[in-house]
Amino acid sequence: MIRVLPICALAALAACASTPPFGSFRAGLTPELVATVDAPLLYVGVEGLGRESTVQPIETLDGVTTWRTPDGTSAISTRDGLVVATRSLGDDLMSADLAGSIAASKGQGGDGYYPRFHTTLDGEYQTEFRSFQCIVTAREPETLNILGTALATIRTDETCATPSFDVTNSYWRGTDGELVRSEQWISEGTGVIITERLN
């Protein structure tokens, strides 16, 4: 049986009686609280929307894992830990081709440029396609502290550009190759999504 944390979900957070400052939900997660959940648990924060929650996996299909909030209203999908789709956040990422970013986050693919493609749905339900040219700008060891445990990781930063703007994404992979944390730009309306593996 999967037990879920009694929290406000991403889509419903704005409806909570009093909205706490962004980051306070994450700060309140403790090892004891996380230990009550007997399934993989991922923290998701969307600073631009002031929303944060935990999510749990509901299915994996063709290498893509879909994670859903406890109330079932919002979801993200990941491939090798990177966010490839969102639902019910507004200006959602419908799909993404992140093969180059995934390889870069693993220290593969060389030092040159690689493409990244986003398909989003705007507020008028119109599909928008965006193509980036990305390059790794930094890769170095970094120790993360997650729930009181120090984790050795390799942090990879990439800059992805279009003719009109550029964004920076960051990925932290543990020594086992698992993505521990990420900060990934999704769309203008959603901004950056932070993910962090909690167990």
C-alpha positions in Angstrom: 0.0 0.0 0.0 1.3 3.4 -0.9 1.0 6.1 1.8 1.1 9.7 0.7 2.0 12.8 2.6 -0.8 15.1 3.7 0.2 18.1 1.6 -1.3 20.7 -0.8 -0.6 19.6 -4.3 1.0 21.7 -7.1 -2.3 22.7 -8.7 -4.2 23.2 -5.5 -1.5 25.0 -3.5 -2.9 28.5 -4.3 -6.2 27.4 -2.7 -4.7 26.6 0.7 -5.9 28.8 3.5 -2.6 30.6 3.8 0.1 30.3 1.2 3.5 30.0 2.9 6.6 31.4 1.3 8.2 29.3 -1.5 10.6 26.8 0.0 8.9 26.4 3.4 7.2 23.2 2.3 10.5 21.7 1.2 12.1 22.9 4.5 9.4 21.1 6.4 10.2 17.7 4.9 12.1 15.5 7.3 13.7 12.1 7.1 11.0 10.8 9.5 8.2 12.1 7.4 9.7 10.8 4.1 10.2 7.4 5.8 6.5 7.0 6.2 6.2 6.7 2.4 6.9 3.3 0.9 7.3 4.3 -2.7 9.8 6.6 -4.6 9.2 10.2 -3.6 10.2 13.3 -5.6 10.0 16.9 -4.5 8.8 19.3 -7.2 9.0 23.1 -6.8 7.8 25.7 -9.3 9.2 28.9 -7.9 7.6 31.1 -10.6 4.2 29.8 -9.6 4.9 29.7 -5.9 4.0 26.0 -5.9 5.6 22.9 -4.4 4.7 19.4 -3.6 5.8 15.8 -3.5 5.0 13.4 -6.3 5.0 9.6 -6.7 5.3 7.5 -9.8 2.1 6.1 -11.3 3.5 4.4 -14.4 6.6 4.0 -16.6 6.1 3.6 -20.3 8.9 3.4 -22.9 11.4 4.9 -20.4 9.2 7.8 -19.4 8.0 7.8 -15.7 4.9 9.8 -14.8 4.8 11.3 -11.3 1.5 12.6 -9.8 0.7 14.8 -6.8 -1.2 13.2 -3.9 -4.5 14.7 -5.0 -4.0 13.5 -8.6 -4.5 17.0 -10.1 -1.0 17.7 -11.4 1.8 15.6 -12.9 5.2 15.6 -14.4 6.9 13.0 -16.6 10.6 12.3 -16.6 13.1 10.5 -18.8 16.4 9.6 -17.1 15.3 12.1 -14.4 14.8 15.1 -16.7 11.3 16.6 -17.1 9.9 15.9 -20.5 6.2 16.8 -19.8 4.0 18.6 -17.3 0.2 18.6 -16.8 -2.1 21.1 -15.0 0.6 23.8 -14.4 -0.5 26.2 -17.1 1.7 26.8 -20.2 2.4 23.1 -19.9 5.3 21.2 -21.6 3.4 18.7 -23.7 6.5 16.9 -24.8 10.2 17.4 -25.2 13.1 15.8 -27.0 16.0 16.1 -24.5 18.4 13.4 -25.8 21.3 15.8 -25.9 20.6 17.2 -22.4 20.3 13.7 -21.0 23.6 12.7 -22.5 25.2 15.9 -21.3 23.9 15.4 -17.8 25.6 12.0 -17.8 28.9 13.4 -19.0 28.4 12.0 -22.5 28.2 13.5 -26.0 31.3 15.6 -26.3 31.9 19.4 -25.9 29.9 20.8 -28.8 26.4 22.1 -29.3 23.3 19.8 -29.2 19.6 20.5 -29.9 16.8 20.5 -27.4 13.1 20.7 -28.5 10.0 21.8 -26.4 6.4 21.5 -27.4 4.1 23.7 -25.2 0.5 24.6 -25.0 -0.2 28.3 -24.4 -3.2 29.8 -22.5 -5.3 29.7 -25.7 -4.6 26.0 -26.2 -2.3 26.7 -29.2 0.7 24.4 -29.7 4.0 26.1 -29.8 7.3 24.6 -30.8 10.6 25.8 -29.6 14.1 24.7 -30.7 17.2 25.4 -28.6 20.9 25.0 -29.2 22.6 23.9 -26.0 26.1 23.6 -24.7 27.6 22.5 -21.4 29.0 25.5 -19.5 30.2 23.7 -16.3 30.7 20.3 -14.9 32.1 19.8 -11.5 31.8 17.7 -8.3 29.3 19.0 -5.7 28.1 17.6 -2.4 24.4 18.0 -1.8 22.7 17.8 1.5 19.3 16.1 1.2 17.3 15.5 4.4 20.5 15.6 6.4 22.5 13.2 4.2 25.5 14.3 2.3 25.5 13.0 -1.3 28.4 13.2 -3.7 27.3 14.3 -7.1 28.5 15.7 -10.4 26.7 19.0 -11.3 26.3 19.8 -15.0 25.1 23.2 -16.2 24.0 23.8 -19.7 23.0 27.0 -21.5 20.3 26.6 -24.1 19.6 29.4 -26.5 17.1 30.5 -29.1 17.6 33.6 -31.3 15.6 35.7 -28.8 16.7 34.4 -25.3 18.7 31.8 -23.4 18.1 29.7 -20.3 20.4 27.7 -18.0 19.5 24.2 -16.7 21.4 22.3 -14.0 21.6 18.6 -13.2 23.1 16.8 -10.3 23.8 13.0 -10.8 25.0 10.8 -8.0 27.8 8.3 -8.2 25.3 5.6 -9.2 24.2 7.7 -12.2 20.8 8.6 -10.8 19.6 12.1 -11.1 19.4 13.5 -7.6 18.3 17.1 -8.3 17.6 19.3 -11.3 16.6 22.8 -12.1 15.1 22.9 -15.6 13.4 25.7 -17.5 10.0 24.6 -18.9 8.2 27.6 -20.5 7.5 31.3 -20.0 4.4 30.6 -18.0 5.8 27.8 -15.8 9.4 29.0 -15.5 11.9 26.7 -13.8 10.9 23.3 -12.2 13.1 22.1 -9.4 13.1 18.3 -8.7 14.8 16.5 -5.9 14.8 12.7 -5.1 13.9 12.3 -1.4 14.4 8.5 -1.1 
